Amino acid sequence: MGNNSVCVLGGTGFVGRHLVARLAAAGRNVKVLTRRRERQRSGLVCPTVDLVECNVHEPADLDRQFAAAGSVVFLPGILNETGNATFKRVHVELVRTVSEACIRNGVRRLLHMSALNASAAAGASEYLRTKGEGEDIAHLAGGKVAVTSFRPSVIFGPDDSFFNRFADLLKLGPVMPLACPNARFKPVYVGDVGDAFVRALDSADTAGSRLELCGPDEYSLEEIVRDTARMMGIRRLIVPLGDAASRLMANVLQFAPGKPMTPDNYGSLQIPSVCRENGFAPFHITPKSVESIMPLNLQGRGQRRRYMDHRRTAGRDTR
């Protein structure tokens, strides 16, 4: 595959799907490493994208895939621990395994997805601590591999799990209690994040950098939820919770299906997810706003909800 080839770990996730499409459009030959290839057949729509079944935790498997790769992109990350998918295993141990495989196989470029406020020493949560530790491990390979880390705020897009999760919660009833309403974000568009990764592959000047990625506008979590309801075209009573109630909600919801919120999530929300610098500047990217992307998508969700409500009112089957 040569230097034009890119191996992507985490390429079937939200950010990964957008990034892989951009890599293919840029003329790259892309290998997406996945544990279960048969579940990802929808990714086999581009002749320059190859889904390869691989256990990314096994050094021998990585060696086979990295042997002819020019670049590696590391995207895996979890917000909550489930079974064997622990913060330490995904954010730290896997980064070490991948970095060592890059060195062994002469990979020239490694792009690592970190997180805004990641810090091995002072992270407010296990998520941020392990993200910071993994970021440091990736950069230890910098003597032999050109490494760049990206530290985004919350990433949004039509198929995200942030705005769309709140959209689902808003549909549950007329009143929505909201934990950590004063948490701060500068949401960044997934397409802009993908473009930054693509351009970084050929940007020698960003080697060794840890780049913060944010959108143009800052919001509180309460503002985000209220704007989501507005974009959906629905009216809801949002009830902001104080700190004690927010902690209690996190302690309770960690046991709910899907872990909607955990004490570790609560810890992450205590630090503003707001950039101190413009990591898009080296790539001459002007980040897009939430308002330029999300209203049409969320409006459609609101319209579908109102349509189903009308059918129920009329006594029609809504299955």
VENQUI-V591092 format. One line per field, one symbol per residue. phi: phi as a letter, one per 40 degrees, with the letter a starting at -180 (. if undefined). burial: + if it has 24 or more other C-alpha atoms within 12 Angstrom, else -. Layout:
phi = ???
burial = ???
This chain:
phi = .gcccbcbcgcccdcdcccdccccccgccbbbcacbcccbccccbbccbbcbcaccccdcccdcccdbccabbbbdabcacafcccdccccbccccccccccccbgccabbbcbacgcaccbccacdccccccccccdcccdcbbcbbbbbccdcbidbcbbccccccccccicbbcbcfccdbabdbcdccccccccccdbbccccgcbbcbbccbbbcccccccccccccgbbbccbcccccccccccccccccdgfdabdccdccccbdcbccacccdcbfbccccdccbcdcccccccccccccccccdcgccbc
burial = ---+++++++++++++++++++++---+++++++--------+----+++++-++++-+--++-+++++++++++++++++-----++++++++++++++++++++++++++++++++++--++++++++++++++++++++--++++++++++++++++-+++++++-++----+++++++++++++++++++++++++++---+++++++++++++++++++++++++++++-+-+-+-----++-++---------++++++++++++++++--+++-++-+-+++++-+++-+++-++--+--------------
